[in-house]
């Protein structure tokens, strides 16, 4: 029986990679096929396999679909209003040209909370070009800090889709994921986005790409810096505050039942993002003269990419459910315990391996989350689960290379050769992953004290 379960796990992961890498099957379908094969090889009756698919898909998407959908709507309005450019230009004014790399890290860190990584990079890249033209310094001095900020937040901090999906699969409260995401993200951004980026830029003097058209006009009439920061902060503050006052940490604070009940509503990710969407719709849209019809078009268009992520996350939930229902997850947990591999290390390494092999950080996160979820015990606390989310996110960030669309996005917009992209972007993502995991390990030691 044990051998059968091992074969089921190995075969399903191998089949998943074969379908994605060789046959170019869409990851959503590939995950479902691999899940079915795992169940059948493990000896599950066909009707039980179908039931596990339904349970895994439904149990995961009940939460994730709502959060990812609301996050996509919020980001679309922010992007359309020029909020991302407003943040970047205001930070540059405050920090000046000498501290422009720090300003770009902060820009990426904040903008990626509501806006998808690739969209945020494309709309901010003209600012990088302008800084290069103005200072004459290497384009990488400004591009790598921005990319670091974007990548770190995109991987570590909800409501970006990756950590939301992993948190749901592991059962980790988003408030703790946000808190630990920030605690991990800040030192990682300082090391990867500032220290490492400066050293790479000093070795590689990259000019403006000749084929990219530069921004010709001054940025005017954009939303104010304080307004953008305030709107982005609202859902994060509500979610984190609700998590803290509902946790064992607040048992001695004598908080009234009325306050707890009110915050359980306002601080739930659903309501927090609904409030943020309403604020964005009014203050960034209607009040600034954007018609309701235009806002509707922008919002509806944003749900296309969100739909792909939602379905992919649901398929990851199916994979997890199959591992649980077959007992393969329990066997894997017992095997790891016997050879002394910590769950935290397994979470990071499994995500890293899948990321390097098939390229997609989202697929790596969701697959590793399914594997890791099957290792959790009843005694695993909320903070431990949240740290596992960040460990998986760190692993899924490592070594972006030619099988990752992000590699070619950076290659194209910065005008780099493949070798230069490996020496800059690929190394940057590896540093982010390793530093992020190191910080997670340190936080885990503090939590366990």
C-alpha positions, -999 to 999 in steps of 0.1 A, spaced: 0 0 0 28 24 9 46 17 -23 14 23 -43 10 57 -26 46 67 -33 42 57 -70 10 77 -72 27 109 -58 58 105 -80 38 97 -111 14 125 -107 41 151 -103 61 137 -132 29 137 -153 22 173 -144 56 184 -155 54 164 -187 20 179 -196 32 214 -190 67 213 -203 65 189 -232 29 188 -243 23 225 -235 -11 217 -218 -27 246 -199 -17 242 -162 -53 241 -151 -61 211 -172 -27 195 -164 -33 197 -127 -67 181 -130 -54 153 -152 -25 146 -127 -49 146 -98 -72 120 -115 -42 98 -123 -29 101 -87 -62 91 -73 -67 61 -96 -31 48 -92 -35 51 -54 -65 28 -56 -94 53 -51 -127 42 -67 -136 64 -97 -166 79 -80 -144 89 -50 -120 106 -74 -148 127 -88 -160 135 -53 -125 146 -43 -123 169 -74 -156 185 -64 -146 189 -28 -112 202 -36 -124 227 -62 -154 240 -42 -136 242 -9 -107 262 -23 -126 286 -46 -153 296 -21 -127 320 -6 -101 325 -33 -124 334 -62 -139 362 -42 -106 377 -29 -88 374 -63 -118 389 -81 -121 418 -57 -83 424 -58 -83 425 -96 -111 450 -97 -93 472 -72 -60 471 -91 -77 479 -124 -92 511 -111 -59 521 -95 -40 514 -127 -65 533 -149 -65 564 -127 -27 567 -129 -22 558 -93 9 538 -99 26 566 -117 15 590 -90 32 569 -64 64 566 -84 68 603 -93 60 615 -58 85 591 -42 112 602 -67 105 639 -58 107 631 -21 139 610 -23 157 627 -51 178 612 -79 206 600 -55 181 578 -37 161 569 -67 168 531 -63 152 533 -28 122 552 -43 118 525 -70 119 497 -44 92 514 -24 72 521 -56 73 484 -66 66 473 -30 34 493 -28 21 492 -64 23 454 -65 -2 450 -37 -32 458 -59 -17 456 -94 -4 424 -111 34 422 -115 36 424 -153 10 451 -156 28 472 -129 62 468 -146 49 478 -180 31 510 -168 62 520 -147 90 513 -171 89 547 -188 99 562 -154 130 539 -154 138 551 -189 135 588 -178 158 582 -149 184 566 -171 183 595 -196 185 621 -168 213 606 -148 233 586 -174 237 557 -150 230 521 -158 194 513 -165 197 484 -141 203 508 -112 167 518 -114 151 487 -130 163 460 -106 151 478 -75 117 483 -91 116 447 -101 126 435 -67 99 455 -50 73 442 -74 84 406 -71 86 406 -33 52 420 -28 37 399 -56 50 368 -39 46 376 -2 18 400 5 -20 394 0 -43 403 -17 -19 393 -46 -32 360 -59 -2 337 -51 -2 341 -13 -40 342 -12 -42 309 -29 -15 292 -8 -30 307 24 -64 292 16 -49 257 7 -30 257 40 -57 272 60 -36 302 71 -53 335 82 -46 363 57 -38 387 85 -8 367 97 3 361 61 2 399 55 21 406 88 48 380 81 49 390 44 58 425 54 83 414 80 100 392 54 96 416 25 112 446 41 147 431 48 145 412 16 138 444 -4 167 461 14 192 433 6 180 423 -29 165 456 -41 192 480 -29 224 463 -19 225 435 -45 210 457 -73 236 484 -69 264 458 -73 249 443 -104 244 478 -119 280 487 -112 291 457 -132 267 461 -161 263 495 -177 230 491 -196 217 518 -219 182 526 -231 168 499 -254 166 514 -289 134 497 -298 114 509 -268 95 541 -272 101 565 -243 76 586 -224 74 620 -240 51 640 -217 51 651 -181 29 632 -158 1 656 -148 -33 654 -131 -28 621 -114 -43 612 -80 -25 625 -49 2 605 -33 -16 605 1 -49 594 -14 -33 564 -32 -15 553 -1 -46 557 21 -68 536 -2 -42 508 -5 -37 508 33 -74 505 41 -79 467 34 -45 458 48 -50 476 81 -86 462 85 -75 426 78 -44 428 101 -62 446 129 -90 420 129 -65 391 129 -46 406 159 -76 413 181 -91 379 173 -59 360 182 -47 347 215 -24 377 218 -55 399 226 -72 377 252 -61 400 280 -71 432 263 -107 431 274 -121 440 240 -159 443 240 -180 418 220 -195 446 199 -160 457 187 -150 421 180 -182 414 160 -178 446 141 -142 440 132 -149 404 123 -171 418 95 -151 448 85 -118 430 88 -127 399 68 -109 400 35 -142 400 16 -155 432 33 -121 449 35 -117 446 -3 -153 456 -10 -147 488 10 -114 494 -8 -131 489 -42 -159 514 -33 -133 540 -22 -113 535 -54 -144 535 -76 -155 569 -60 -123 588 -52 -102 575 -82 -130 572 -106 -163 591 -103 -148 621 -84 -121 625 -110 -145 626 -139 -143 591 -151 -176 580 -164 -195 550 -149 -195 533 -182 -158 536 -185 -153 523 -150 -175 493 -158 -154 485 -189 -121 488 -170 -135 466 -141 -149 439 -164 -117 437 -184 -97 430 -153 -116 398 -145 -102 380 -175 -67 374 -160 -83 369 -126 -104 341 -140 -73 321 -151 -57 324 -117 -89 314 -100 -93 282 -120 -56 273 -116 -60 278 -78 -91 256 -78 -71 228 -96 -44 231 -70 -70 226 -44 -81 194 -62 -45 181 -62 -43 188 -24 -76 170 -18 -65 139 -37 -33 137 -17 -53 140 15 -80 115 5 -56 88 -7 -35 90 24 -4 99 3 0 132 22 1 114 56 26 89 42 48 118 29 46 135 63 57 103 82 85 98 57 98 133 62 96 130 100 116 98 99 144 113 79 144 146 98 133 171 71 115 201 86 82 210 70 94 246 65 124 233 44 102 209 25 78 238 16 106 259 3 124 232 -16 93 217 -33 82 251 -45 118 259 -57 121 226 -76 88 230 -94 95 266 -102 129 258 -118 115 229 -137 84 245 -152 88 282 -148 54 295 -135 56 308 -99 19 304 -95 19 267 -105 49 262 -82 31 279 -53 -1 259 -58 15 225 -63 39 230 -33 9 242 -12 -10 210 -21 20 189 -10 26 209 21 -10 210 32 -10 172 35 18 174 60 0 197 85 -10 184 119 -39 195 141 -14 212 163 0 234 136 -8 270 146 -20 299 125 14 317 127 32 285 116 9 281 87 14 317 77 52 312 77 48 281 55 30 304 30 59 327 29 84 298 26 65 285 -4 64 320 -19 101 323 -14 108 290 -31 85 298 -60 104 330 -67 138 314 -72 158 315 -105 135 329 -131 149 317 -164 139 310 -200 108 289 -191 93 319 -172 74 346 -191 88 372 -166 123 364 -178 113 375 -214 93 405 -201 124 419 -184 146 409 -213 125 428 -238 118 460 -218 153 464 -206 169 455 -239 192 429 -224 208 398 -240 199 364 -226 232 363 -208 227 397 -192 192 387 -181 206 357 -164 232 378 -147 208 404 -135 171 393 -132 177 356 -127 203 363 -99 180 389 -84 151 364 -81 174 338 -65 186 363 -39 150 373 -31 142 336 -26 172 328 -4 170 359 17 132 355 21 135 319 33 163 329 57 141 355 72 112 330 75 135 306 93 145 333 118 108 343 123 99 307 129 125 304 156 111 336 173 75 323 170 85 289 186 102 306 216 
